[in-house]
């Protein structure tokens, strides 16, 4: 049985209190739902005023992950 996404996040936060987590750890813990979490992390810079040239990298990464998700991939890259 799969945990709810909120339970996945709670588990990640508990592990983060003990040791640093890598992106691989986060994706392994959240399985397929990791796409949404990674995209949400990449979108965070867009919530703050930043120079136009700096938006290309996270924007491109969001686009690539979104296309992978639309094509039915179960995990990023």
KEPA-264930 format. One record per residue: residue in three letters; residue number from 1; x, y, z of N, C-alpha, C, CB in turn. Coordinates in pm, whole numbers, plus 50000, padded with zeros to 5 digits. Atoms other than C-alpha are relative to their C-alpha. Last residue first. Glycine has a CB too. Example, Ala and Ser with C-alpha at 12.3 -4.5 7.8 and 13.67 -1.06 7.14 Angstrom:
// KEPA-264930
@rest Ser; nr 2; n.xx 49918; n.yy 49881; n.zz 49994; ca.xx 51367; ca.yy 49894; ca.zz 50714; c.xx 49923; c.yy 50109; c.zz 50073; cb.xx 50041; cb.yy 50046; cb.zz 49858
@rest Ala; nr 1; n.xx 50089; n.yy 49881; n.zz 50000; ca.xx 51230; ca.yy 49550; ca.zz 50780; c.xx 50090; c.yy 50120; c.zz 50000; cb.xx 49901; cb.yy 50003; cb.zz 50125
// end
This chain:
// KEPA-264930
@rest Unk; nr 77; n.xx 49873; n.yy 50045; n.zz 50054; ca.xx 51581; ca.yy 51101; ca.zz 48417; c.xx 50020; c.yy 49859; c.zz 50035; cb.xx 50116; cb.yy 50082; cb.zz 50050
@rest Unk; nr 76; n.xx 49924; n.yy 49905; n.zz 50082; ca.xx 51271; ca.yy 51167; ca.zz 48624; c.xx 50136; c.yy 49942; c.zz 49965; cb.xx 50016; cb.yy 50135; cb.zz 50074
@rest Unk; nr 75; n.xx 49902; n.yy 49926; n.zz 49919; ca.xx 51078; ca.yy 50864; ca.zz 48740; c.xx 50074; c.yy 50097; c.zz 49909; cb.xx 50100; cb.yy 49903; cb.zz 50071
@rest Unk; nr 74; n.xx 50028; n.yy 50022; n.zz 49858; ca.xx 50767; ca.yy 50680; ca.zz 48622; c.xx 50098; c.yy 50072; c.zz 50091; cb.xx 50004; cb.yy 49852; cb.zz 50030
@rest Unk; nr 73; n.xx 49883; n.yy 50051; n.zz 49927; ca.xx 50775; ca.yy 50814; ca.zz 48267; c.xx 49967; c.yy 49988; c.zz 50148; cb.xx 50123; cb.yy 50092; cb.zz 49980
@rest Unk; nr 72; n.xx 50026; n.yy 50118; n.zz 49918; ca.xx 50429; ca.yy 50851; ca.zz 48118; c.xx 50120; c.yy 49942; c.zz 50071; cb.xx 49942; cb.yy 49897; cb.zz 49916
@rest Unk; nr 71; n.xx 49974; n.yy 50121; n.zz 50078; ca.xx 50500; ca.yy 51084; ca.zz 47827; c.xx 49985; c.yy 49872; c.zz 50080; cb.xx 50139; cb.yy 50007; cb.zz 49941
@rest Unk; nr 70; n.xx 50108; n.yy 50015; n.zz 50098; ca.xx 50333; ca.yy 51371; ca.zz 48012; c.xx 50017; c.yy 49874; c.zz 49915; cb.xx 49995; cb.yy 50123; cb.zz 49909
@rest Unk; nr 69; n.xx 50120; n.yy 50039; n.zz 49927; ca.xx 50571; ca.yy 51323; ca.zz 48307; c.xx 49884; c.yy 49976; c.zz 49903; cb.xx 49961; cb.yy 50108; cb.zz 50104
@rest Unk; nr 68; n.xx 49981; n.yy 50138; n.zz 49956; ca.xx 50873; ca.yy 51331; ca.zz 48078; c.xx 49876; c.yy 49948; c.zz 50072; cb.xx 50123; cb.yy 49989; cb.zz 50091
@rest Unk; nr 67; n.xx 50013; n.yy 50084; n.zz 50120; ca.xx 50739; ca.yy 51645; ca.zz 47911; c.xx 50017; c.yy 49854; c.zz 50037; cb.xx 50104; cb.yy 50041; cb.zz 49893
@rest Unk; nr 66; n.xx 50142; n.yy 50003; n.zz 50036; ca.xx 50688; ca.yy 51808; ca.zz 48251; c.xx 49976; c.yy 49913; c.zz 49878; cb.xx 49949; cb.yy 50143; cb.zz 49973
@rest Unk; nr 65; n.xx 50069; n.yy 50090; n.zz 49908; ca.xx 51039; ca.yy 51712; ca.zz 48362; c.xx 49851; c.yy 49989; c.zz 49967; cb.xx 50017; cb.yy 50049; cb.zz 50144
@rest Unk; nr 64; n.xx 49954; n.yy 50137; n.zz 50026; ca.xx 51192; ca.yy 51870; ca.zz 48052; c.xx 49926; c.yy 49901; c.zz 50089; cb.xx 50152; cb.yy 49989; cb.zz 50021
@rest Unk; nr 63; n.xx 50055; n.yy 50043; n.zz 50129; ca.xx 50983; ca.yy 52187; ca.zz 48088; c.xx 50037; c.yy 49855; c.zz 49970; cb.xx 50050; cb.yy 50092; cb.zz 49888
@rest Unk; nr 62; n.xx 50144; n.yy 50024; n.zz 49980; ca.xx 51065; ca.yy 52224; ca.zz 48457; c.xx 49936; c.yy 49947; c.zz 49872; cb.xx 49928; cb.yy 50129; cb.zz 50046
@rest Unk; nr 61; n.xx 50010; n.yy 50124; n.zz 49923; ca.xx 51438; ca.yy 52184; ca.zz 48379; c.xx 49854; c.yy 49964; c.zz 50026; cb.xx 50076; cb.yy 50014; cb.zz 50134
@rest Unk; nr 60; n.xx 49969; n.yy 50111; n.zz 50091; ca.xx 51411; ca.yy 52448; ca.zz 48108; c.xx 49988; c.yy 49867; c.zz 50071; cb.xx 50140; cb.yy 50016; cb.zz 49941
@rest Unk; nr 59; n.xx 50112; n.yy 50012; n.zz 50094; ca.xx 51240; ca.yy 52689; ca.zz 48347; c.xx 50019; c.yy 49884; c.zz 49903; cb.xx 49982; cb.yy 50129; cb.zz 49923
@rest Unk; nr 58; n.xx 50109; n.yy 50074; n.zz 49936; ca.xx 51496; ca.yy 52622; ca.zz 48621; c.xx 49879; c.yy 49982; c.zz 49907; cb.xx 49958; cb.yy 50071; cb.zz 50127
@rest Unk; nr 57; n.xx 49957; n.yy 50132; n.zz 49953; ca.xx 51779; ca.yy 52710; ca.zz 48380; c.xx 49887; c.yy 49926; c.zz 50071; cb.xx 50120; cb.yy 50013; cb.zz 50093
@rest Unk; nr 56; n.xx 49989; n.yy 50100; n.zz 50106; ca.xx 51613; ca.yy 52994; ca.zz 48190; c.xx 50032; c.yy 49861; c.zz 50049; cb.xx 50103; cb.yy 50041; cb.zz 49904
@rest Unk; nr 55; n.xx 50118; n.yy 50087; n.zz 50000; ca.xx 51497; ca.yy 53200; ca.zz 48487; c.xx 50010; c.yy 49887; c.zz 49898; cb.xx 49876; cb.yy 50083; cb.zz 49973
@rest Unk; nr 54; n.xx 49985; n.yy 50111; n.zz 49906; ca.xx 51838; ca.yy 53350; ca.zz 48557; c.xx 49882; c.yy 49904; c.zz 50000; cb.xx 50019; cb.yy 50055; cb.zz 50138
@rest Unk; nr 53; n.xx 49909; n.yy 50102; n.zz 50048; ca.xx 51844; ca.yy 53567; ca.zz 48246; c.xx 50012; c.yy 49878; c.zz 50090; cb.xx 50134; cb.yy 50058; cb.zz 49983
@rest Unk; nr 52; n.xx 50054; n.yy 50086; n.zz 50106; ca.xx 51531; ca.yy 53760; ca.zz 48344; c.xx 50093; c.yy 49888; c.zz 49955; cb.xx 49964; cb.yy 50083; cb.zz 49883
@rest Unk; nr 51; n.xx 49971; n.yy 49950; n.zz 50135; ca.xx 51673; ca.yy 53896; ca.zz 48671; c.xx 49954; c.yy 49901; c.zz 49893; cb.xx 50150; cb.yy 50028; cb.zz 49985
@rest Unk; nr 50; n.xx 49862; n.yy 50030; n.zz 50039; ca.xx 51497; ca.yy 53768; ca.zz 48983; c.xx 50022; c.yy 50052; c.zz 49858; cb.xx 50031; cb.yy 49846; cb.zz 50009
@rest Unk; nr 49; n.xx 49951; n.yy 49922; n.zz 50115; ca.xx 51183; ca.yy 53883; ca.zz 49163; c.xx 50148; c.yy 49971; c.zz 49974; cb.xx 49979; cb.yy 50152; cb.zz 50024
@rest Unk; nr 48; n.xx 49928; n.yy 49881; n.zz 49957; ca.xx 51076; ca.yy 53596; ca.zz 49388; c.xx 50047; c.yy 50078; c.zz 49878; cb.xx 50121; cb.yy 49962; cb.zz 50091
@rest Unk; nr 47; n.xx 50085; n.yy 49930; n.zz 49904; ca.xx 50815; ca.yy 53326; ca.zz 49329; c.xx 50063; c.yy 50130; c.zz 50048; cb.xx 49972; cb.yy 49910; cb.zz 50119
@rest Unk; nr 46; n.xx 50091; n.yy 49913; n.zz 50073; ca.xx 50995; ca.yy 53212; ca.zz 49013; c.xx 49907; c.yy 50077; c.zz 50093; cb.xx 49918; cb.yy 49919; cb.zz 49902
@rest Unk; nr 45; n.xx 49936; n.yy 49872; n.zz 50037; ca.xx 51282; ca.yy 53079; ca.zz 49225; c.xx 49907; c.yy 50097; c.zz 49928; cb.xx 50119; cb.yy 49973; cb.zz 49914
@rest Unk; nr 44; n.xx 49981; n.yy 49906; n.zz 49890; ca.xx 51042; ca.yy 52825; ca.zz 49384; c.xx 50070; c.yy 50130; c.zz 49960; cb.xx 50078; cb.yy 49934; cb.zz 50109
@rest Unk; nr 43; n.xx 50085; n.yy 49883; n.zz 50021; ca.xx 50947; ca.yy 52663; ca.zz 49052; c.xx 50022; c.yy 50105; c.zz 50108; cb.xx 49853; cb.yy 49958; cb.zz 49996
@rest Unk; nr 42; n.xx 49944; n.yy 49920; n.zz 50109; ca.xx 51236; ca.yy 52415; ca.zz 49059; c.xx 49921; c.yy 50128; c.zz 49975; cb.xx 50004; cb.yy 49918; cb.zz 49873
@rest Unk; nr 41; n.xx 49873; n.yy 49942; n.zz 49955; ca.xx 51131; ca.yy 52287; ca.zz 49401; c.xx 50061; c.yy 50090; c.zz 49892; cb.xx 50098; cb.yy 49890; cb.zz 50039
@rest Unk; nr 40; n.xx 50032; n.yy 49896; n.zz 49901; ca.xx 50771; ca.yy 52239; ca.zz 49283; c.xx 50128; c.yy 50067; c.zz 50051; cb.xx 49921; cb.yy 49940; cb.zz 50118
@rest Unk; nr 39; n.xx 50049; n.yy 49883; n.zz 50074; ca.xx 50897; ca.yy 52054; ca.zz 48975; c.xx 49967; c.yy 50114; c.zz 50095; cb.xx 49875; cb.yy 49963; cb.zz 49916
@rest Unk; nr 38; n.xx 49884; n.yy 49940; n.zz 50068; ca.xx 51101; ca.yy 51822; ca.zz 49197; c.xx 49957; c.yy 50124; c.zz 49921; cb.xx 50068; cb.yy 49897; cb.zz 49906
@rest Unk; nr 37; n.xx 49916; n.yy 49936; n.zz 49899; ca.xx 50801; ca.yy 51759; ca.zz 49423; c.xx 50120; c.yy 50070; c.zz 49936; cb.xx 50048; cb.yy 49898; cb.zz 50103
@rest Unk; nr 36; n.xx 50066; n.yy 49878; n.zz 49952; ca.xx 50566; ca.yy 51693; ca.zz 49137; c.xx 50086; c.yy 50075; c.zz 50098; cb.xx 49866; cb.yy 49966; cb.zz 50064
@rest Unk; nr 35; n.xx 50005; n.yy 49903; n.zz 50108; ca.xx 50802; ca.yy 51447; ca.zz 48974; c.xx 49943; c.yy 50132; c.zz 50050; cb.xx 49917; cb.yy 49947; cb.zz 49883
@rest Unk; nr 34; n.xx 49882; n.yy 49915; n.zz 49992; ca.xx 50863; ca.yy 51275; ca.zz 49307; c.xx 50006; c.yy 50104; c.zz 49890; cb.xx 50122; cb.yy 49916; cb.zz 49995
@rest Unk; nr 33; n.xx 50045; n.yy 49866; n.zz 49962; ca.xx 50507; ca.yy 51143; ca.zz 49301; c.xx 50117; c.yy 50097; c.zz 50014; cb.xx 49922; cb.yy 49995; cb.zz 50130
@rest Unk; nr 32; n.xx 50054; n.yy 49928; n.zz 50116; ca.xx 50628; ca.yy 50841; ca.zz 49109; c.xx 49962; c.yy 50143; c.zz 50032; cb.xx 49878; cb.yy 49927; cb.zz 49946
@rest Unk; nr 31; n.xx 50025; n.yy 50082; n.zz 50119; ca.xx 50850; ca.yy 50722; ca.zz 49398; c.xx 49945; c.yy 50085; c.zz 49885; cb.xx 49902; cb.yy 49886; cb.zz 50034
@rest Unk; nr 30; n.xx 50130; n.yy 49958; n.zz 50053; ca.xx 50835; ca.yy 50967; ca.zz 49693; c.xx 49957; c.yy 49923; c.zz 49876; cb.xx 50003; cb.yy 50147; cb.zz 49969
@rest Unk; nr 29; n.xx 50104; n.yy 50001; n.zz 49896; ca.xx 51110; ca.yy 50808; ca.zz 49903; c.xx 49862; c.yy 50030; c.zz 49942; cb.xx 50033; cb.yy 50102; cb.zz 50109
@rest Unk; nr 28; n.xx 50023; n.yy 50138; n.zz 49959; ca.xx 51337; ca.yy 50723; ca.zz 49610; c.xx 49886; c.yy 49990; c.zz 50101; cb.xx 50128; cb.yy 49941; cb.zz 50061
@rest Unk; nr 27; n.xx 50071; n.yy 50070; n.zz 50108; ca.xx 51294; ca.yy 51071; ca.zz 49463; c.xx 49972; c.yy 49855; c.zz 50037; cb.xx 50081; cb.yy 50007; cb.zz 49871
@rest Unk; nr 26; n.xx 50136; n.yy 49946; n.zz 50008; ca.xx 51386; ca.yy 51238; ca.zz 49793; c.xx 49920; c.yy 49927; c.zz 49894; cb.xx 50004; cb.yy 50152; cb.zz 49969
@rest Unk; nr 25; n.xx 50074; n.yy 50047; n.zz 49883; ca.xx 51687; ca.yy 51014; ca.zz 49846; c.xx 49854; c.yy 50045; c.zz 49994; cb.xx 50065; cb.yy 50051; cb.zz 50130
@rest Unk; nr 24; n.xx 50029; n.yy 50142; n.zz 50020; ca.xx 51805; ca.yy 51081; ca.zz 49490; c.xx 49922; c.yy 49940; c.zz 50116; cb.xx 50128; cb.yy 49923; cb.zz 49981
@rest Unk; nr 23; n.xx 50116; n.yy 50004; n.zz 50089; ca.xx 51776; ca.yy 51456; ca.zz 49547; c.xx 49960; c.yy 49856; c.zz 49972; cb.xx 50031; cb.yy 50074; cb.zz 49868
@rest Unk; nr 22; n.xx 49967; n.yy 49969; n.zz 50139; ca.xx 52012; ca.yy 51414; ca.zz 49840; c.xx 49872; c.yy 49996; c.zz 49917; cb.xx 50107; cb.yy 49901; cb.zz 49943
@rest Unk; nr 21; n.xx 50056; n.yy 50087; n.zz 50102; ca.xx 51907; ca.yy 51436; ca.zz 50202; c.xx 50046; c.yy 50044; c.zz 49862; cb.xx 49847; cb.yy 49999; cb.zz 50007
@rest Unk; nr 20; n.xx 50035; n.yy 49933; n.zz 50127; ca.xx 52107; ca.yy 51584; ca.zz 50489; c.xx 49947; c.yy 49897; c.zz 49899; cb.xx 50123; cb.yy 50075; cb.zz 49942
@rest Unk; nr 19; n.xx 49887; n.yy 49991; n.zz 50092; ca.xx 52089; ca.yy 51389; ca.zz 50817; c.xx 49958; c.yy 50074; c.zz 49873; cb.xx 50055; cb.yy 49859; cb.zz 49965
@rest Unk; nr 18; n.xx 49889; n.yy 50087; n.zz 49958; ca.xx 51872; ca.yy 51345; ca.zz 51126; c.xx 50124; c.yy 50018; c.zz 49913; cb.xx 49955; cb.yy 49856; cb.zz 49996
@rest Unk; nr 17; n.xx 49958; n.yy 49956; n.zz 49867; ca.xx 51627; ca.yy 51636; ca.zz 51085; c.xx 50121; c.yy 49919; c.zz 50048; cb.xx 49885; cb.yy 49986; cb.zz 50101
@rest Unk; nr 16; n.xx 49920; n.yy 49879; n.zz 50018; ca.xx 51611; ca.yy 51559; ca.zz 50713; c.xx 50051; c.yy 50052; c.zz 50133; cb.xx 49919; cb.yy 50107; cb.zz 49929
@rest Unk; nr 15; n.xx 49866; n.yy 50042; n.zz 50039; ca.xx 51492; ca.yy 51205; ca.zz 50795; c.xx 50093; c.yy 50120; c.zz 49984; cb.xx 49995; cb.yy 49922; cb.zz 49869
@rest Unk; nr 14; n.xx 49941; n.yy 50068; n.zz 49885; ca.xx 51196; ca.yy 51348; ca.zz 50987; c.xx 50142; c.yy 49954; c.zz 49968; cb.xx 49914; cb.yy 49880; cb.zz 50043
@rest Unk; nr 13; n.xx 49963; n.yy 49896; n.zz 49903; ca.xx 51123; ca.yy 51593; ca.zz 50705; c.xx 50063; c.yy 49938; c.zz 50125; cb.xx 49877; cb.yy 50083; cb.zz 50039
@rest Unk; nr 12; n.xx 49881; n.yy 49930; n.zz 50048; ca.xx 51133; ca.yy 51310; ca.zz 50451; c.xx 50046; c.yy 50106; c.zz 50098; cb.xx 49972; cb.yy 50065; cb.zz 49864
@rest Unk; nr 11; n.xx 49887; n.yy 50091; n.zz 49984; ca.xx 50889; ca.yy 51102; ca.zz 50657; c.xx 50130; c.yy 50066; c.zz 49954; cb.xx 49975; cb.yy 49870; cb.zz 49920
@rest Unk; nr 10; n.xx 49973; n.yy 50006; n.zz 49856; ca.xx 50650; ca.yy 51397; ca.zz 50682; c.xx 50120; c.yy 49910; c.zz 50027; cb.xx 49876; cb.yy 49950; cb.zz 50077
@rest Unk; nr 9; n.xx 49933; n.yy 49874; n.zz 49964; ca.xx 50677; ca.yy 51451; ca.zz 50306; c.xx 50036; c.yy 50000; c.zz 50148; cb.xx 49910; cb.yy 50121; cb.zz 49967
@rest Unk; nr 8; n.xx 49866; n.yy 50003; n.zz 50060; ca.xx 50594; ca.yy 51086; ca.zz 50236; c.xx 50080; c.yy 50123; c.zz 50041; cb.xx 49991; cb.yy 49991; cb.zz 49846
@rest Unk; nr 7; n.xx 49922; n.yy 50088; n.zz 49913; ca.xx 50304; ca.yy 51108; ca.zz 50482; c.xx 50142; c.yy 49984; c.zz 49947; cb.xx 49932; cb.yy 49863; cb.zz 50012
@rest Unk; nr 6; n.xx 49971; n.yy 49924; n.zz 49877; ca.xx 50171; ca.yy 51411; ca.zz 50294; c.xx 50080; c.yy 49916; c.zz 50098; cb.xx 49869; cb.yy 50048; cb.zz 50066
@rest Unk; nr 5; n.xx 49887; n.yy 49911; n.zz 50029; ca.xx 50204; ca.yy 51214; ca.zz 49970; c.xx 50037; c.yy 50081; c.zz 50124; cb.xx 49966; cb.yy 50093; cb.zz 49883
@rest Unk; nr 4; n.xx 50046; n.yy 49874; n.zz 50056; ca.xx 49981; ca.yy 50942; ca.zz 50111; c.xx 50121; c.yy 50090; c.zz 49980; cb.xx 49894; cb.yy 50068; cb.zz 50093
@rest Unk; nr 3; n.xx 50030; n.yy 49895; n.zz 49903; ca.xx 50157; ca.yy 50615; ca.zz 50168; c.xx 49942; c.yy 50121; c.zz 49927; cb.xx 50127; cb.yy 50040; cb.zz 50080
@rest Unk; nr 2; n.xx 49923; n.yy 49877; n.zz 50008; ca.xx 50132; ca.yy 50344; ca.zz 49909; c.xx 49958; c.yy 50096; c.zz 50110; cb.xx 49983; cb.yy 50065; cb.zz 49862
@rest Unk; nr 1; n.xx 50084; n.yy 49882; n.zz 50000; ca.xx 50000; ca.yy 50000; ca.zz 50000; c.xx 50089; c.yy 50124; c.zz 50000; cb.xx 49904; cb.yy 50000; cb.zz 50122
// end
